[in-house]
């Protein structure tokens, strides 16, 4: 009976430890789709970001006329330096001074033009619209024909909930899901790559998309590029509050556990033998039994 119990405990322990092992299949990216890893349709079509309510636009007006430069560019602020500071999120509370907020009606309030509707437009479309409006207003001023406008959405970011929770700046026009994961330091061994959730708001509608980041087909799918204000939710793998990540560790822990079990068993068996010996000697005179 004791022998059977030992076998049961051994196999149960080995099964538990092996199930806790984090295999390469669970954490590696770019794996071939199969019955466990989904295949995604080739739907990749990158679309320029459409401006939304609450966005902040940095607008820089280029002109050969210095007065126009000063009037629209906060005294001739260097565009390249300003843009770099904004992309890195290092402006602090100064965004209000150099950017235009898209209000609840989808408008910005631009000097000499007034309300300009920009919601749903790309930065390229807003650029052309501003150039057209400014050229109409300033046509009587020498140098107006050389007017060019640069429009950038600043303070762009995405958020992560779960692993490495936080808010991260988007510092390039196109950012992929892998670049986003690299920014947060990857997912660690005990966070799920199988069911990453992406929460995205567009045109007042919030959608939740779930995808497996291990599939190589992800690079051609709608999940490949992230957008400003996306929320990425990463959950911990169920049952992995305790886990073992190397086969050698599994073997070591199993061996140590078995050794400890054998040690305890030997102590108990020694005690039983002493008791049996005691009762055996006593049975020689009084007649008794043996503990089994």
Backbone bond lengths (Angstrom), bond angles and torsions (degrees), N, CA, C in turn:
res aa  C-N    CA-C-N  psi(-1)  N-CA   C-N-CA  omega(-1)  CA-C   N-CA-C  phi
1 X - - - 1.461 - - 1.535 111.39 -
2 X 1.336 115.00 -45.15 1.468 119.85 -179.89 1.516 110.33 -63.12
3 X 1.334 116.06 -38.53 1.472 121.13 179.39 1.521 110.89 -62.06
4 X 1.329 117.95 -41.62 1.461 121.57 178.65 1.524 111.25 -64.19
5 X 1.310 115.24 -42.39 1.470 119.44 179.26 1.522 110.70 -61.72
6 X 1.347 116.37 -40.06 1.467 119.90 179.26 1.521 110.80 -62.85
7 X 1.319 117.58 -41.12 1.460 121.09 179.06 1.527 111.96 -64.80
8 X 1.327 115.17 -42.27 1.468 119.67 179.39 1.519 110.96 -62.36
9 X 1.342 116.59 -45.89 1.460 121.26 -179.78 1.530 110.96 -63.49
10 X 1.327 116.18 -39.13 1.457 120.00 -179.19 1.527 111.40 -63.26
11 X 1.327 116.31 -49.05 1.471 119.49 -177.90 1.537 111.43 -68.97
12 X 1.334 117.66 -34.38 1.466 120.49 177.70 1.523 110.29 -65.44
13 X 1.343 115.50 -42.80 1.461 119.68 179.69 1.523 111.04 -65.65
14 X 1.342 116.00 -44.30 1.463 119.75 179.69 1.513 111.08 -62.32
15 X 1.343 117.64 -40.77 1.459 120.89 178.61 1.510 111.97 -64.23
16 X 1.330 116.71 -40.46 1.473 120.24 179.59 1.513 111.44 -64.58
17 X 1.334 116.51 -45.17 1.454 120.14 -178.34 1.519 112.03 -66.21
18 X 1.326 115.92 -41.11 1.465 119.05 179.66 1.514 111.60 -67.94
19 X 1.339 117.18 -35.31 1.468 120.03 178.49 1.512 111.23 -68.90
20 X 1.347 117.07 -23.94 1.462 121.52 179.36 1.518 112.55 -84.34
21 X 1.308 116.39 -4.41 1.466 120.22 -178.01 1.526 110.63 -74.19
22 X 1.335 116.89 130.04 1.461 121.68 177.04 1.523 108.06 -87.82
23 X 1.308 117.04 108.10 1.457 121.47 -177.31 1.520 111.00 -87.83
24 X 1.329 114.92 163.62 1.463 120.11 178.54 1.522 110.65 -61.46
25 X 1.312 117.44 -31.85 1.463 121.44 -179.27 1.527 111.69 -62.02
26 X 1.320 116.44 -29.58 1.462 120.04 -177.03 1.521 112.86 -81.55
27 X 1.336 117.48 -19.74 1.462 119.06 -173.10 1.532 114.40 -121.62
28 X 1.329 118.12 -14.28 1.470 119.98 -177.11 1.525 111.73 -78.69
29 X 1.341 115.47 145.22 1.455 121.89 175.71 1.537 109.70 -95.38
30 X 1.337 115.68 174.46 1.462 122.99 175.18 1.529 112.54 56.76
31 X 1.321 116.96 41.39 1.455 120.64 176.79 1.524 110.40 -91.60
32 X 1.318 115.61 151.47 1.455 121.08 178.02 1.530 109.80 -67.90
33 X 1.322 117.85 136.51 1.472 120.14 176.50 1.526 110.81 -62.91
34 X 1.318 116.30 143.02 1.461 122.76 174.21 1.513 107.85 -151.43
35 X 1.312 118.15 -157.76 1.461 119.26 -176.39 1.524 112.46 -70.36
36 X 1.348 117.66 -16.68 1.463 121.16 178.33 1.526 112.30 -102.34
37 X 1.327 116.74 -26.43 1.466 121.34 -178.47 1.522 108.18 -113.16
38 X 1.336 118.51 119.71 1.470 121.45 -172.56 1.524 113.41 -71.37
39 X 1.314 113.80 156.76 1.459 121.55 174.01 1.522 108.33 -104.83
40 X 1.327 117.21 134.17 1.460 121.23 -178.27 1.525 110.42 -108.41
41 X 1.300 115.17 142.81 1.460 120.55 -179.08 1.525 110.19 -67.91
42 X 1.308 115.26 152.33 1.461 121.43 178.89 1.531 109.02 -77.48
43 X 1.345 115.64 88.35 1.467 120.36 -175.64 1.524 111.91 -120.28
44 X 1.335 117.12 14.04 1.459 120.61 -173.88 1.525 111.68 -70.48
45 X 1.314 115.24 111.68 1.460 121.91 173.31 1.526 106.20 -139.32
46 X 1.346 116.37 101.90 1.461 118.77 -177.92 1.519 109.59 -70.56
47 X 1.321 115.81 128.93 1.455 121.45 178.56 1.521 109.45 -115.33
48 X 1.319 115.55 138.24 1.460 119.37 177.29 1.520 109.80 -59.41
49 X 1.317 114.89 143.13 1.457 120.99 -178.95 1.524 110.97 -63.04
50 X 1.323 116.12 133.08 1.462 122.07 177.27 1.525 109.54 -98.81
51 X 1.311 115.19 128.29 1.458 121.73 -174.23 1.536 110.78 -62.70
52 X 1.339 114.51 138.89 1.455 120.64 -176.24 1.527 110.77 -122.89
53 X 1.316 115.38 165.77 1.467 121.21 175.91 1.527 108.99 -60.71
54 X 1.326 116.32 134.32 1.462 120.73 179.60 1.515 113.77 95.85
55 X 1.334 117.57 -13.40 1.462 120.28 176.60 1.524 110.18 -68.08
56 X 1.322 114.44 156.69 1.465 119.86 173.81 1.526 108.89 -118.64
57 X 1.334 114.98 130.29 1.461 120.87 -178.05 1.522 110.06 -108.36
58 X 1.324 114.29 132.31 1.453 120.10 171.11 1.525 107.39 -98.97
59 X 1.341 116.10 122.78 1.469 121.52 -176.50 1.521 108.42 -120.14
60 X 1.328 115.29 125.66 1.455 120.07 176.86 1.530 108.50 -122.05
61 X 1.338 115.60 127.69 1.461 122.04 -178.13 1.528 109.04 -103.95
62 X 1.330 115.62 121.24 1.462 121.55 177.70 1.532 109.03 -97.60
63 X 1.331 115.78 135.74 1.462 120.43 177.99 1.522 109.35 -159.15
64 X 1.352 115.47 151.58 1.459 119.77 174.85 1.524 111.22 -74.84
65 X 1.314 115.19 -13.78 1.460 120.55 179.68 1.531 108.84 -89.64
66 X 1.325 117.40 117.10 1.459 121.53 -176.28 1.527 112.34 -64.87
67 X 1.315 116.73 -32.96 1.465 118.88 179.58 1.529 111.29 -64.54
68 X 1.316 115.58 -38.96 1.473 118.99 177.44 1.527 109.87 -66.33
69 X 1.315 115.95 -41.10 1.475 120.28 178.35 1.528 110.17 -57.37
70 X 1.316 116.45 -48.51 1.464 120.55 -177.50 1.525 111.96 -67.81
71 X 1.314 116.92 -35.84 1.466 120.59 -176.61 1.521 112.05 -66.43
72 X 1.331 117.32 -37.46 1.465 120.09 -173.96 1.537 114.42 -104.27
73 X 1.336 116.71 -9.71 1.462 117.96 -171.80 1.520 113.46 -122.91
74 X 1.293 118.26 38.74 1.468 122.97 174.68 1.521 111.91 47.94
75 X 1.344 115.65 51.35 1.459 120.50 175.65 1.515 113.34 78.98
76 X 1.336 117.66 22.54 1.471 119.65 177.14 1.509 113.95 84.53
77 X 1.322 117.65 31.64 1.455 122.12 178.92 1.530 110.49 -56.54
78 X 1.335 116.43 138.13 1.458 120.75 179.19 1.525 110.26 -64.95
79 X 1.339 116.59 119.13 1.463 121.05 -174.38 1.523 112.36 -66.30
80 X 1.326 116.85 -43.67 1.461 120.80 -176.75 1.527 111.06 -64.01
81 X 1.328 116.89 -45.34 1.461 121.25 179.78 1.521 111.10 -64.19
82 X 1.321 116.19 -43.97 1.461 120.60 -179.70 1.525 111.09 -63.13
83 X 1.314 115.78 -43.39 1.467 120.28 -179.03 1.528 111.04 -62.96
84 X 1.333 117.29 -40.56 1.454 121.11 179.27 1.525 111.59 -64.60
85 X 1.330 116.24 -42.10 1.461 120.14 178.91 1.525 111.22 -63.05
86 X 1.311 115.74 -40.06 1.458 119.85 -178.76 1.523 111.68 -69.92
87 X 1.348 117.04 -38.91 1.457 120.15 -179.61 1.521 111.82 -67.17
88 X 1.343 116.58 -24.98 1.450 121.30 179.33 1.522 112.77 -92.57
89 X 1.335 116.39 -1.78 1.455 120.33 178.98 1.517 113.48 69.42
90 X 1.343 116.66 27.86 1.465 120.25 -175.31 1.523 113.21 -102.23
91 X 1.328 116.89 17.05 1.466 120.16 -177.94 1.527 112.77 -86.54
92 X 1.331 115.84 -12.51 1.464 118.37 -178.29 1.514 111.59 61.91
93 X 1.333 116.83 -129.19 1.463 121.29 -179.55 1.508 113.72 -92.80
94 X 1.348 117.42 15.27 1.462 121.43 -175.98 1.516 113.69 -88.87
95 X 1.316 118.39 0.59 1.462 120.35 -178.55 1.530 111.31 -57.97
96 X 1.328 116.47 -38.13 1.461 120.45 -176.45 1.529 111.98 -61.01
97 X 1.325 116.96 -28.77 1.460 120.51 -175.37 1.523 112.56 -78.41
98 X 1.307 117.20 -26.57 1.462 120.34 -171.58 1.528 113.84 -120.81
99 X 1.308 117.43 0.66 1.469 119.65 -176.42 1.531 110.75 -128.61
100 X 1.317 114.77 166.66 1.466 121.80 -179.55 1.532 108.79 -117.20
101 X 1.315 115.44 122.45 1.461 121.67 -178.52 1.522 110.52 -82.30
102 X 1.332 116.18 132.56 1.459 120.87 174.76 1.527 107.23 -80.91
103 X 1.344 116.70 113.57 1.464 120.45 -173.47 1.526 111.69 -79.37
104 X 1.336 115.78 -175.89 1.460 122.00 -175.47 1.525 112.70 -63.61
105 X 1.309 116.87 -20.62 1.460 120.44 177.88 1.518 112.59 -93.74
106 X 1.337 116.00 1.13 1.467 119.83 178.46 1.509 113.83 83.99
107 X 1.340 117.25 20.31 1.463 121.21 -177.03 1.525 111.70 -112.22
108 X 1.327 115.79 157.55 1.460 121.87 165.18 1.520 106.89 -117.19
109 X 1.316 115.92 155.12 1.459 121.46 179.58 1.525 107.62 -106.09
110 X 1.335 116.12 101.19 1.454 120.68 -173.85 1.532 110.25 -103.12
111 X 1.344 117.45 138.89 1.468 120.46 -177.66 1.531 112.45 -56.55
112 X 1.303 115.38 137.33 1.473 127.17 179.05 1.527 113.78 69.10
113 X 1.303 117.54 -14.87 1.462 120.60 178.25 1.525 110.97 -102.24
114 X 1.333 115.41 -40.11 1.462 119.71 -177.40 1.524 110.67 90.73
115 X 1.322 116.11 -146.19 1.462 121.10 -177.29 1.534 110.65 -68.35
116 X 1.333 114.22 129.17 1.461 120.29 178.82 1.526 108.17 -131.91
117 X 1.333 116.19 121.00 1.472 119.80 -176.32 1.533 110.07 -78.96
118 X 1.345 115.88 122.04 1.469 120.20 -176.38 1.530 113.07 -125.92
119 X 1.315 116.99 -10.63 1.469 118.37 -178.20 1.539 110.54 -61.20
120 X 1.345 115.04 135.62 1.455 120.22 179.09 1.509 113.84 84.43
121 X 1.338 117.37 -5.57 1.464 121.23 178.86 1.526 109.97 -97.04
122 X 1.318 116.47 155.83 1.456 121.04 173.23 1.529 108.68 -84.89
123 X 1.325 116.35 166.01 1.470 119.28 178.66 1.526 110.70 -63.60
124 X 1.316 116.54 -31.45 1.470 120.18 177.84 1.529 110.62 -65.55
125 X 1.322 116.53 -40.91 1.472 120.37 179.25 1.524 111.23 -67.55
126 X 1.337 116.80 -38.27 1.467 120.41 178.09 1.526 110.12 -67.74
127 X 1.304 116.63 -38.07 1.474 121.04 176.75 1.525 110.54 -56.87
128 X 1.335 116.58 -51.04 1.466 120.24 -178.80 1.531 111.35 -64.16
129 X 1.327 116.05 -37.55 1.463 120.25 179.85 1.529 111.01 -64.63
130 X 1.326 117.04 -43.76 1.460 120.93 179.54 1.528 111.15 -67.30
131 X 1.311 117.49 -40.93 1.460 120.14 178.13 1.527 110.98 -61.00
132 X 1.322 115.58 -39.98 1.467 119.40 179.01 1.526 111.14 -66.49
133 X 1.329 116.87 -46.38 1.463 121.26 -178.78 1.529 111.24 -64.57
134 X 1.335 117.19 -44.22 1.459 120.28 -177.83 1.524 111.53 -69.35
135 X 1.304 116.63 -37.02 1.468 119.31 178.52 1.521 110.83 -63.75
136 X 1.325 116.48 -36.68 1.465 120.76 178.25 1.524 110.64 -67.15
137 X 1.329 116.78 -41.16 1.462 121.09 -177.95 1.529 112.61 -73.41
138 X 1.332 116.74 -35.04 1.462 120.39 -169.72 1.530 113.81 -107.30
139 X 1.305 117.04 16.06 1.470 119.74 -174.43 1.526 113.12 -63.04
140 X 1.325 117.49 -21.38 1.462 119.87 -179.55 1.522 112.29 -85.17
141 X 1.350 115.75 -9.13 1.471 119.19 -177.92 1.528 109.47 -93.96
142 X 1.333 118.52 131.92 1.472 121.04 179.95 1.538 111.10 -57.09
143 X 1.303 116.18 135.34 1.467 120.90 178.15 1.498 113.93 92.12
144 X 1.336 118.31 -0.10 1.462 120.40 -177.02 1.518 112.01 -61.95
145 X 1.359 117.26 -30.44 1.465 120.68 -175.10 1.511 112.27 -66.09
146 X 1.314 117.92 -17.10 1.460 121.43 -178.61 1.525 112.33 -93.65
147 X 1.318 116.82 7.39 1.463 120.47 -177.86 1.531 110.87 -65.07
148 X 1.314 113.94 132.09 1.461 121.01 174.58 1.528 107.57 -139.27
149 X 1.319 116.59 144.54 1.458 120.83 -174.88 1.524 110.10 -122.16
150 X 1.297 115.34 138.39 1.472 121.99 174.17 1.527 108.20 -113.27
151 X 1.324 116.91 130.42 1.472 121.79 -179.42 1.521 109.15 -125.55
152 X 1.314 115.87 129.01 1.463 121.23 -179.58 1.522 109.78 -135.91
153 X 1.332 115.68 136.70 1.471 119.96 171.67 1.525 107.05 -83.00
154 X 1.317 117.13 120.98 1.469 120.88 -176.35 1.526 110.67 -107.49
155 X 1.340 113.68 170.54 1.472 120.93 179.58 1.529 110.65 58.07
156 X 1.328 116.10 35.44 1.465 120.46 179.59 1.531 109.05 -80.15
157 X 1.306 116.17 136.04 1.459 119.10 -176.45 1.523 110.68 -153.60
158 X 1.326 115.05 165.30 1.457 121.76 169.72 1.533 107.79 -130.17
159 X 1.307 116.44 159.03 1.464 120.86 -177.60 1.522 110.43 -118.83
160 X 1.322 115.10 149.92 1.462 121.67 177.63 1.522 108.22 -122.98
161 X 1.323 115.90 132.19 1.464 122.50 176.45 1.517 107.48 -119.78
162 X 1.322 116.61 132.61 1.460 120.88 -177.62 1.510 108.84 111.04
163 X 1.327 116.97 -113.63 1.463 121.08 178.05 1.523 110.19 -69.18
164 X 1.344 116.54 133.05 1.472 121.78 177.59 1.527 111.79 47.69
165 X 1.324 116.12 49.87 1.462 120.83 -177.76 1.527 110.70 -56.60
166 X 1.324 115.20 140.77 1.452 119.28 178.59 1.515 111.51 163.13
167 X 1.324 114.90 -179.78 1.460 122.22 178.93 1.520 107.89 -114.10
168 X 1.333 116.36 129.47 1.459 121.67 -173.13 1.529 110.21 -124.76
169 X 1.340 116.23 140.09 1.452 121.30 -177.53 1.524 111.06 -79.97
170 X 1.325 115.72 141.46 1.463 122.44 172.85 1.520 107.15 -95.35
171 X 1.331 116.20 112.17 1.467 119.84 -172.58 1.521 113.24 -107.66
172 X 1.334 117.08 19.40 1.462 120.33 177.34 1.521 108.51 -149.67
173 X 1.324 115.57 165.23 1.456 120.34 -175.22 1.519 111.72 -67.83
174 X 1.329 116.63 -44.36 1.462 121.27 179.83 1.518 108.78 -117.36
175 X 1.319 117.44 120.01 1.455 121.40 176.59 1.521 109.27 -121.80
176 X 1.325 116.09 127.50 1.456 120.88 -178.64 1.523 110.48 -89.40
177 X 1.329 115.57 165.92 1.463 120.24 179.46 1.522 110.49 -62.87
178 X 1.335 117.94 -33.00 1.460 120.13 179.88 1.528 111.27 -71.60
179 X 1.326 116.72 -36.29 1.472 119.52 175.55 1.520 110.31 -66.10
180 X 1.329 116.59 -37.36 1.467 120.13 177.79 1.525 110.46 -64.85
181 X 1.339 117.35 -43.12 1.466 120.69 178.96 1.523 110.83 -66.34
182 X 1.331 116.97 -35.56 1.463 120.28 177.42 1.525 111.01 -64.68
183 X 1.327 116.79 -36.51 1.468 120.54 180.00 1.514 111.79 -62.89
184 X 1.339 117.28 -33.08 1.467 119.85 -178.01 1.529 111.62 -92.09
185 X 1.351 116.74 4.09 1.452 119.69 177.98 1.511 113.62 86.09
186 X 1.337 117.18 28.08 1.465 123.87 -177.36 1.531 109.51 65.80
187 X 1.328 116.29 -170.75 1.470 120.46 -169.65 1.513 114.68 -103.39
188 X 1.329 118.68 -9.17 1.452 118.95 -175.58 1.523 110.27 78.65
189 X 1.316 116.49 173.49 1.457 121.26 -172.11 1.521 113.71 -81.30
190 X 1.333 117.46 -23.42 1.451 119.36 -172.69 1.522 113.01 -112.29
191 X 1.340 116.36 23.25 1.457 120.84 175.26 1.520 109.63 -113.62
192 X 1.311 115.85 140.53 1.462 121.21 -171.10 1.521 112.16 -75.71
193 X 1.311 116.21 126.81 1.454 122.50 169.68 1.525 110.34 -95.69
194 X 1.315 115.05 -9.51 1.464 121.54 -174.06 1.521 112.39 -75.38
195 X 1.319 117.42 -35.42 1.465 121.15 -175.07 1.524 110.52 -133.67
196 X 1.318 116.41 70.32 1.465 120.78 175.57 1.528 108.55 -83.74
197 X 1.299 115.90 132.37 1.468 120.38 -179.35 1.526 109.28 -106.05
198 X 1.327 114.86 135.87 1.456 121.77 179.24 1.519 108.62 -118.78
199 X 1.329 116.59 117.31 1.470 121.98 179.78 1.521 107.82 -101.05
200 X 1.329 116.02 122.08 1.469 120.43 -174.92 1.527 110.05 -134.80
201 X 1.333 115.21 134.20 1.469 121.20 177.32 1.522 108.67 -109.58
202 X 1.338 115.22 129.49 1.460 119.79 179.74 1.516 108.71 -147.24
203 X 1.328 114.90 127.58 1.469 120.99 -179.69 1.525 111.88 54.42
204 X 1.329 115.92 38.40 1.457 120.62 177.18 1.515 114.80 79.55
205 X 1.335 117.78 2.47 1.462 121.83 -178.86 1.529 108.97 -114.06
206 X 1.332 116.37 127.65 1.460 121.41 179.36 1.519 109.87 -99.22
207 X 1.312 116.77 128.90 1.460 121.86 178.42 1.522 109.54 -122.49
208 X 1.333 115.71 150.98 1.462 122.13 177.31 1.526 107.96 -120.60
209 X 1.309 116.16 120.98 1.458 121.51 179.47 1.524 108.94 -113.72
210 X 1.335 116.67 139.18 1.456 122.06 179.44 1.526 109.04 -119.10
211 X 1.322 116.60 131.73 1.464 119.64 -178.41 1.522 110.66 -146.95
212 X 1.337 114.94 163.80 1.465 123.47 179.65 1.524 108.12 -104.66
213 X 1.326 116.43 111.02 1.465 120.55 -175.57 1.519 112.77 -73.39
214 X 1.329 118.17 -7.36 1.473 120.66 -179.98 1.526 112.42 -78.97
215 X 1.316 117.31 -19.77 1.459 121.04 -175.00 1.526 111.00 -76.14
216 X 1.326 116.17 132.96 1.460 119.42 178.76 1.526 111.34 -68.99
217 X 1.320 117.42 -19.61 1.461 120.89 179.19 1.523 112.70 -69.96
218 X 1.321 117.09 -8.82 1.459 120.83 -177.55 1.537 110.73 -62.10
219 X 1.348 116.51 -27.73 1.473 119.72 -175.48 1.519 112.25 -69.70
220 X 1.314 117.50 -15.83 1.468 120.75 179.29 1.525 112.56 -110.42
221 X 1.308 116.98 11.67 1.460 120.19 -173.12 1.524 111.89 -108.19
222 X 1.307 114.75 175.73 1.463 121.32 178.76 1.527 113.01 -69.43
223 X 1.332 117.21 -11.33 1.459 121.20 -177.31 1.527 112.84 -90.03
224 X 1.335 116.95 -5.36 1.461 119.89 -170.37 1.531 112.94 -69.66
225 X 1.327 117.34 -42.42 1.463 120.73 -179.58 1.523 110.50 -99.18
226 X 1.315 115.91 138.10 1.457 119.77 173.61 1.525 108.90 -100.70
227 X 1.320 115.60 162.17 1.455 121.75 -177.42 1.527 109.76 -123.15
228 X 1.326 117.45 159.88 1.461 119.91 175.58 1.523 111.14 -55.00
229 X 1.318 115.11 140.58 1.469 124.39 177.89 1.529 113.05 76.34
230 X 1.330 118.32 4.62 1.455 119.76 173.38 1.529 110.07 -62.73
231 X 1.331 115.80 148.70 1.461 122.20 174.22 1.528 107.47 -118.36
232 X 1.324 116.31 122.43 1.455 121.74 179.52 1.522 108.31 -104.67
233 X 1.335 115.88 120.10 1.460 120.40 179.59 1.525 109.36 -105.02
234 X 1.331 116.29 124.60 1.457 122.76 -179.10 1.518 108.44 -123.07
235 X 1.321 116.09 118.94 1.460 119.81 -177.56 1.525 111.27 -98.80
236 X 1.331 114.52 156.97 1.457 119.82 176.04 1.521 109.38 -76.79
237 X 1.333 116.53 144.89 1.460 120.66 177.99 1.524 108.42 -64.57
238 X 1.353 119.39 125.89 1.469 122.03 -178.54 1.528 111.53 -56.83
239 X 1.338 115.08 135.15 1.452 119.82 176.24 1.509 114.51 82.19
240 X 1.362 116.95 8.19 1.451 118.66 -175.81 1.527 112.43 -108.43
241 X 1.326 116.65 25.70 1.455 117.33 172.39 1.521 109.25 -66.15
242 X 1.366 114.73 -26.84 1.457 120.82 169.69 1.515 106.54 -120.97
243 X 1.299 117.34 126.45 1.454 118.63 -178.94 1.513 111.25 -153.81
244 X 1.323 115.90 160.27 1.456 122.56 -179.96 1.513 107.35 -126.67
245 X 1.306 116.98 133.22 1.455 118.46 -169.67 1.520 115.74 -112.36
246 X 1.333 117.79 5.05 1.453 119.38 176.66 1.524 110.20 -138.53
247 X 1.323 116.05 144.49 1.462 120.38 -179.80 1.516 110.62 -61.55
248 X 1.355 116.81 -38.54 1.464 119.41 179.89 1.530 111.13 -62.57
249 X 1.335 115.69 -35.51 1.459 119.38 177.24 1.512 110.50 -67.20
250 X 1.333 116.31 -40.08 1.462 120.46 177.26 1.525 110.18 -58.37
251 X 1.341 116.21 -47.58 1.459 120.69 -178.85 1.524 110.48 -62.75
252 X 1.346 116.22 -43.74 1.454 120.04 -179.29 1.515 112.55 -62.78
253 X 1.346 116.00 -45.67 1.461 119.75 -179.97 1.523 110.63 -65.53
254 X 1.338 115.79 -40.20 1.471 119.26 179.22 1.523 110.84 -62.77
255 X 1.337 116.24 -45.88 1.464 120.31 -179.43 1.524 111.04 -62.88
256 X 1.345 116.12 -43.28 1.467 119.40 179.91 1.521 111.34 -64.01
257 X 1.327 115.97 -39.88 1.469 119.96 -179.86 1.521 110.98 -66.33
258 X 1.346 115.89 -43.37 1.468 119.30 178.82 1.526 110.61 -63.79
259 X 1.351 116.07 -41.74 1.464 119.73 179.05 1.527 111.07 -61.05
260 X 1.330 115.17 -42.46 1.456 119.14 178.52 1.525 110.65 -64.00
261 X 1.345 115.74 -40.64 1.458 119.68 178.49 1.507 112.18 -63.62
262 X 1.363 116.04 -41.40 1.467 119.96 178.17 1.519 110.59 -64.18
263 X 1.343 116.16 -39.54 1.462 120.86 178.60 1.524 110.97 -61.05
264 X 1.320 115.74 -47.75 1.472 119.37 179.02 1.529 110.53 -63.26
265 X 1.352 114.96 -41.32 1.466 118.78 -179.27 1.529 110.92 -62.62
266 X 1.351 116.55 -40.08 1.469 119.73 -179.41 1.522 111.18 -65.26
267 X 1.344 116.83 -37.60 1.464 120.06 177.81 1.522 110.54 -64.06
268 X 1.347 114.26 -46.99 1.465 118.28 -179.96 1.522 110.87 -62.70
269 X 1.353 116.54 -42.59 1.463 120.49 -178.64 1.518 111.22 -64.91
270 X 1.338 116.40 -38.10 1.470 120.51 177.31 1.526 110.57 -61.95
271 X 1.343 114.87 -42.43 1.469 118.59 178.02 1.517 111.52 -62.28
272 X 1.351 115.44 -42.23 1.472 119.49 179.32 1.525 110.42 -62.94
273 X 1.339 117.37 -40.90 1.465 120.97 179.68 1.521 111.46 -62.89
274 X 1.342 115.72 -41.27 1.476 119.31 178.27 1.524 110.69 -63.33
275 X 1.347 115.45 -41.85 1.467 118.94 179.69 1.531 110.08 -64.52
276 X 1.349 115.84 -43.90 1.472 119.72 179.39 1.522 111.40 -61.81
277 X 1.335 114.65 -39.96 1.461 118.44 179.05 1.523 111.05 -63.83
278 X 1.344 113.12 -40.30 1.474 117.28 -179.30 1.527 110.34 -63.56
279 X 1.360 115.69 -48.86 1.457 119.22 -179.27 1.518 111.70 -68.95
280 X 1.364 116.28 -28.80 1.460 118.87 177.86 1.509 111.42 -65.91
281 X 1.319 115.71 -43.25 1.462 119.45 177.50 1.518 110.99 -65.18
282 X 1.335 113.72 -37.03 1.462 117.88 -179.03 1.515 110.03 -70.76
283 X 1.325 117.00 -34.36 1.474 120.66 -178.69 1.517 112.08 -67.27
284 X 1.326 114.88 -22.12 1.465 117.03 178.38 1.501 112.60 -62.84
285 X 1.334 116.71 -21.66 1.481 120.29 -178.65 1.498 112.37 -114.84
286 X 1.390 115.95 -30.06 1.477 116.72 -174.08 1.509 111.75 -113.10
287 X 1.364 116.38 -18.05 1.455 118.87 -177.80 1.501 110.98 79.39
288 X 1.307 118.83 100.99 1.461 123.33 -178.51 1.514 110.82 -142.13
289 X 1.329 117.08 -160.96 1.455 122.71 -177.78 1.501 112.22 -121.41
290 X 1.312 113.82 -177.46 1.469 121.54 179.06 1.521 110.11 -119.21
291 X 1.350 116.53 136.54 1.461 120.18 179.17 1.533 108.94 -76.01
292 X 1.318 117.53 131.46 1.454 122.73 179.82 1.502 109.33 -118.46
